[in-house]
């Protein structure tokens, strides 16, 4: 089977040898088996294991997306957390190779007035459609944004024509958004009931807006399918996703409290943001888990680089790399070499950037930071699909190793309770 990603854990020192033993342990075997056999806490939310498989709804989704993308200039995606992060991550990572398509704007993931107003104003410019994504339809941030955007769209096109420009991705039968979609006649897709938001990017939650934007979702799903086949059937010692989960578990036991995901590719910035939600919501319970943080290199080497090199030794660092990045422009020569860079003349920017990773890894290891490299074959939809499933399976196993339910998020409700009370929501106390 072709490998879409490779884990290079050599920089983790003694943890690498410890992982070989752990991979043979009953604890790890049971953690993986509970996911494969769909049992244990949260097993009712393991539907994401099936998402990469081909299905009839994919064909219908692609046809509807293709028709829409020929009609509009702008798609506004309304959602928060898992309802938009995975979509935005794939869009940014593939922007250099996508076909021409409508611009995609995002709303509903914050409550900042000026930024939201800009998107509302954009809803009145050109040919616009809205994809509102919410299982319930009552989450504060996206519900407010959708009220404003729907009002704007109806003022521009009229209620009936506006309804034909709104696509709701929501629960199959229940919830405020499903009720509204039925009442208004919105076209709709279903959020699978057995898939949590942060695991939903390979469902219509992510696939429809990605297809409208021109992403090759068949390739995204094929990459995920290949990784799923490996994770669900391979020997544990041959599975990078399981090894990654085990190494994180060992690092935590060894004193690490933070995992830093570092990339030298700006296009992967939002992949790291999606990763932060996936691991933060899945593991951060009962005082457990590594805190997921992310940095963009070489930019952050001139800010957080000092802490990473010489700060408290509570970190492990995972470099997310791309084996075959675009070479980019070549550094030109100069007449006077005042900046001292003529030794780089004639070399591609991509080559220089690629040399930075081993240089940084060498420095941070010398400073006492355990490091590893997770390498993508390239930055195509195929490889990204594999990466998405890799992280999803890894966090599921990791949650089992921590003895927490990796598929719920009880702590997210705490701020909502306080916010509702402060805003005077009826019945909020």
C-alpha positions in Angstrom: 0.0 0.0 0.0 1.4 3.4 -0.9 2.3 5.5 2.1 0.8 8.9 2.3 2.6 9.8 5.5 5.6 8.7 7.5 6.4 9.1 11.1 10.1 9.7 12.0 10.3 9.5 15.8 14.1 9.2 16.0 14.4 12.6 17.8 12.4 11.3 20.8 15.4 9.5 22.2 14.7 6.8 24.8 10.9 7.1 24.1 11.4 5.3 20.8 12.8 2.2 22.4 10.0 2.4 25.1 7.4 2.5 22.4 8.5 -0.8 20.9 7.6 -2.5 24.2 4.4 -0.5 24.6 3.2 -1.5 21.2 3.2 -5.1 22.4 1.5 -4.4 25.7 -2.1 -5.5 26.5 -2.9 -1.8 27.4 -2.2 -0.6 23.8 -3.7 -3.7 22.1 -6.9 -3.2 24.1 -7.1 0.6 23.3 -6.8 -0.1 19.6 -9.2 -3.1 19.7 -11.9 -1.1 21.5 -11.9 1.4 18.6 -11.8 -1.3 15.9 -14.5 -3.2 17.6 -16.6 -0.1 18.4 -16.9 -0.5 22.1 -16.1 1.5 25.2 -17.1 5.0 26.3 -18.4 7.1 23.3 -18.7 4.1 21.0 -22.0 5.5 19.7 -19.9 8.3 18.1 -17.6 6.1 16.0 -19.4 6.7 12.8 -16.4 8.6 11.5 -14.7 5.3 10.9 -17.1 4.7 8.0 -16.9 8.1 6.4 -14.1 7.4 3.9 -16.1 4.6 2.3 -17.7 5.4 -1.1 -21.5 6.1 -0.9 -24.3 7.2 -3.2 -24.6 10.5 -1.4 -21.2 11.6 -2.5 -22.2 11.5 -6.1 -25.3 13.6 -5.4 -23.3 16.0 -3.3 -20.8 16.5 -6.0 -23.5 17.1 -8.6 -25.2 19.7 -6.5 -21.9 21.4 -5.6 -20.9 21.5 -9.3 -24.1 23.1 -10.3 -23.9 25.7 -7.5 -20.3 26.7 -8.2 -21.3 27.7 -11.7 -24.0 30.0 -10.4 -22.3 31.9 -7.6 -19.3 34.2 -6.9 -19.2 33.7 -3.1 -20.1 30.9 -0.7 -20.5 31.8 2.9 -20.0 28.9 5.3 -21.6 29.4 8.7 -20.4 27.2 11.5 -18.1 26.9 14.5 -15.5 24.3 15.7 -15.8 21.1 13.7 -18.4 22.7 11.5 -15.8 24.9 9.7 -12.3 24.2 10.9 -11.6 21.0 8.8 -13.1 22.7 5.7 -11.0 25.8 6.1 -7.9 23.7 6.7 -8.3 21.7 3.5 -9.2 24.8 1.5 -6.1 26.7 2.7 -3.8 23.7 2.2 -4.9 23.1 -1.4 -5.4 26.7 -2.6 -2.4 26.5 -4.9 -3.9 23.6 -7.0 -7.7 24.1 -6.9 -9.7 24.8 -10.0 -11.2 28.3 -10.3 -14.2 28.6 -8.2 -16.2 30.9 -5.9 -14.4 32.5 -3.0 -15.3 31.0 0.4 -16.0 33.2 3.4 -16.6 32.0 7.0 -18.9 33.3 9.6 -20.3 32.1 12.9 -17.1 31.1 14.6 -16.7 34.3 16.8 -18.8 37.2 18.1 -16.6 40.1 16.9 -18.9 42.8 15.4 -16.6 44.3 12.8 -15.5 41.0 11.2 -19.0 39.7 11.1 -20.3 42.9 9.6 -17.8 42.6 6.7 -19.2 39.1 5.9 -22.8 40.4 6.1 -21.9 43.1 3.6 -20.3 40.6 1.3 -23.6 38.7 1.2 -25.0 41.6 -0.7 -22.3 41.7 -3.4 -22.5 39.5 -6.5 -24.0 36.1 -6.6 -24.0 34.6 -3.1 -25.1 31.3 -1.4 -24.9 30.3 2.3 -24.1 26.9 3.7 -25.2 27.0 7.3 -23.9 24.0 9.4 -25.2 23.1 12.8 -26.6 19.9 14.2 -29.0 21.8 16.5 -29.3 25.3 15.0 -29.1 26.9 18.4 -25.4 27.3 19.0 -25.0 31.0 19.8 -22.2 32.1 17.4 -23.4 30.5 14.2 -27.1 31.1 15.0 -26.5 34.9 15.4 -24.5 35.0 12.2 -27.1 33.1 10.3 -29.9 35.4 11.4 -27.9 38.4 10.1 -26.9 36.7 6.9 -30.3 35.3 6.1 -31.8 38.8 6.7 -29.3 40.3 4.3 -29.9 37.6 1.6 -33.7 38.0 1.9 -33.4 41.8 1.5 -31.3 41.4 -1.7 -33.1 38.5 -3.4 -36.5 38.3 -1.6 -37.5 35.5 0.7 -38.3 32.8 -2.0 -35.1 33.3 -4.1 -33.0 33.6 -0.9 -34.3 30.2 0.2 -32.9 28.7 -3.0 -29.5 30.1 -2.1 -29.4 28.6 1.4 -28.1 25.0 2.0 -28.5 23.7 5.5 -26.3 20.9 6.8 -28.0 19.7 10.0 -29.6 16.8 11.9 -31.7 14.4 9.8 -34.9 14.9 11.8 -34.5 17.2 14.9 -33.4 20.6 15.9 -34.2 24.2 15.1 -32.2 24.3 11.9 -33.9 21.2 10.6 -37.3 22.7 11.4 -36.4 26.0 9.7 -35.0 24.2 6.6 -38.2 22.2 6.2 -40.4 25.3 6.7 -38.4 27.5 4.3 -37.6 24.7 1.7 -33.9 24.9 2.0 -31.8 22.3 0.2 -30.1 20.2 2.9 -27.5 17.6 3.8 -27.4 15.5 6.9 -24.8 15.7 9.8 -24.4 12.0 10.7 -25.9 11.4 14.1 -23.0 9.1 15.1 -20.2 11.5 14.2 -19.1 14.3 16.5 -18.4 17.7 15.0 -14.6 17.6 15.2 -14.6 14.3 13.3 -17.0 15.5 10.7 -14.8 17.0 7.9 -15.2 13.9 5.7 -19.0 14.0 6.0 -21.2 16.5 4.1 -20.2 19.0 6.8 -16.9 19.4 5.0 -17.4 17.7 1.7 -20.1 20.0 0.3 -18.3 23.4 0.8 -15.0 21.8 -0.4 -16.7 20.6 -3.5 -18.2 23.9 -4.2 -14.8 25.5 -3.9 -13.3 23.2 -6.4 -11.5 20.7 -4.1 -11.1 17.1 -5.4 -13.2 15.4 -2.7 -12.9 12.0 -4.4 -9.1 12.2 -3.9 -9.6 13.5 -0.3 -11.8 10.5 0.5 -9.5 8.0 -1.2 -6.6 9.2 0.9 -8.7 8.8 4.0 -9.9 5.4 2.9 -6.3 4.2 2.4 -5.3 5.3 5.9 -8.5 3.9 7.4 -7.8 0.5 5.8 -4.3 0.6 7.3 -5.5 1.7 10.8 -8.4 -0.8 11.0 -6.5 -3.8 9.8 -2.8 -3.4 10.1 -0.4 -4.8 12.7 0.0 -2.3 15.5 3.8 -2.0 15.1 3.2 -1.0 11.4 0.7 1.8 12.1 2.1 5.3 12.4 -1.2 6.6 13.9 -0.9 4.1 16.8 2.8 4.7 17.3 2.1 8.4 17.4 -0.5 7.9 20.1 1.8 5.7 22.1 4.8 8.1 21.8 2.6 11.0 23.1 1.4 8.8 26.0 5.0 8.0 26.9 6.0 11.7 26.6 3.2 12.6 29.0 4.4 10.0 31.5 7.9 11.3 31.1 7.0 14.9 32.1 5.8 16.6 28.9 2.7 18.7 29.3 2.5 20.4 25.9 2.8 19.1 22.4 3.8 21.7 19.9 2.8 21.0 16.3 5.3 22.9 14.1 5.2 23.4 10.3 7.4 25.3 7.9 4.5 25.5 5.4 2.0 28.4 6.0 -0.6 26.6 3.9 -0.8 24.0 6.8 -1.5 26.7 9.5 -5.2 25.8 9.6 -4.5 22.1 9.6 -2.8 22.8 12.9 -5.8 24.8 14.1 -8.1 21.8 13.3 -5.6 19.5 15.1 -5.7 21.7 18.2 -9.5 21.3 18.4 -9.4 17.6 17.7 -6.9 16.8 20.4 -7.9 19.6 22.9 -11.6 18.6 23.0 -10.9 14.9 22.8 -8.2 14.6 25.5 -8.6 17.6 27.8 -10.7 16.0 30.5 -10.3 15.0 34.2 -6.9 16.7 34.4 -5.5 14.7 31.6 -3.8 15.1 28.2 -1.1 17.1 26.5 -2.0 20.7 25.8 -2.0 21.1 22.0 -0.2 24.2 20.8 1.0 25.1 17.3 3.7 27.3 15.7 4.5 28.5 12.2 8.2 28.3 11.3 10.4 30.0 10.4 8.2 32.9 11.5 7.8 31.9 15.2 11.4 31.0 15.5 11.8 34.8 15.9 9.3 34.9 18.8 8.4 31.7 20.5 11.7 30.1 19.3 13.4 31.5 22.4 11.0 29.6 24.7 11.2 26.4 22.7 15.0 26.5 22.8 15.6 27.5 26.5 12.2 27.6 28.3 10.7 25.1 30.8 11.3 21.5 29.6 7.7 20.5 29.5 7.4 20.2 25.7 7.4 17.7 23.0 7.6 18.9 19.4 6.1 17.3 16.3 7.2 18.8 13.0 4.5 18.5 10.2 6.5 18.4 7.0 5.9 17.9 3.3 8.3 15.7 1.4 7.7 17.3 -2.0 6.8 21.0 -1.6 6.8 23.4 -4.6 10.3 24.7 -5.2 9.2 28.4 -5.6 11.3 31.2 -6.9 15.1 31.2 -7.1 17.1 33.6 -5.1 18.7 36.2 -7.5 22.3 37.3 -7.3 23.3 40.9 -6.6 26.0 43.3 -7.6 27.3 44.2 -4.2 26.1 41.4 -1.9 25.5 43.9 0.9 23.1 41.4 2.7 25.6 38.6 2.4 23.2 36.3 0.7 25.0 35.6 -2.6 26.0 32.2 -1.3 22.3 31.4 -1.8 22.0 32.8 -5.3 20.5 30.3 -7.7 18.9 28.2 -5.0 15.1 27.8 -4.8 13.2 29.1 -1.8 11.7 25.7 -1.2 15.2 24.2 -0.9 16.2 26.8 1.7 13.0 26.3 3.7 13.5 22.5 3.7 17.0 22.9 5.2 15.5 24.8 8.1 13.7 21.8 9.5 16.7 19.6 10.4 18.5 22.7 11.6 15.7 23.6 14.0 15.3 20.0 15.1 19.0 19.7 15.8 18.9 22.9 17.9 15.8 22.0 19.9 17.0 18.5 20.6 20.2 19.9 21.9 18.1 22.2 24.1 16.3 19.2 25.7 13.1 19.1 23.6 12.1 15.6 22.4 11.1 15.9 18.7 9.6 13.8 15.9 8.7 14.4 12.2 5.4 13.6 10.6 6.0 13.8 6.9 3.3 14.1 4.2 4.1 12.8 0.8 2.8 16.0 -0.7 0.1 18.6 -0.1 -2.6 17.1 -2.3 -6.1 16.2 -1.3 -5.1 12.6 -1.3 -2.4 13.1 1.3 -4.5 15.5 3.3 -7.3 12.9 3.5 -4.8 10.4 4.9 -3.6 12.9 7.4 -7.1 13.8 8.6 -7.9 10.1 9.3 -4.5 9.5 10.8 -5.1 12.2 13.5 -8.6 11.1 14.1 -7.6 7.5 14.7 -4.6 8.5 16.8 -6.6 10.7 19.1 -9.2 8.0 19.6 -6.5 5.6 20.7 -4.8 8.3 22.7 -8.1 8.9 24.6 -8.4 5.3 25.4 -4.9 5.2 26.8 -5.8 8.2 29.0 -9.0 6.4 30.1 -11.2 9.3 29.1 -14.0 9.4 26.6 -12.5 11.0 23.5 -15.8 11.7 21.8 -17.6 14.1 24.2 -16.8 17.6 25.3 -18.5 18.3 28.6 -16.2 21.3 29.5 -17.4 23.2 26.4 -20.8 23.8 28.2 -19.3 25.7 31.2 -18.7 29.0 29.4 -22.1 28.7 27.7 -23.9 28.5 31.0 -22.2 31.7 32.3 -22.7 33.5 29.0 -26.4 32.7 28.9 -26.8 33.9 32.5 -25.0 37.2 31.8 -27.0 37.9 28.6 -30.3 37.2 30.4 -31.4 34.1 28.6 -34.8 32.9 30.0 -34.3 30.0 32.4 -30.5 30.4 32.6 -30.6 31.5 36.3 
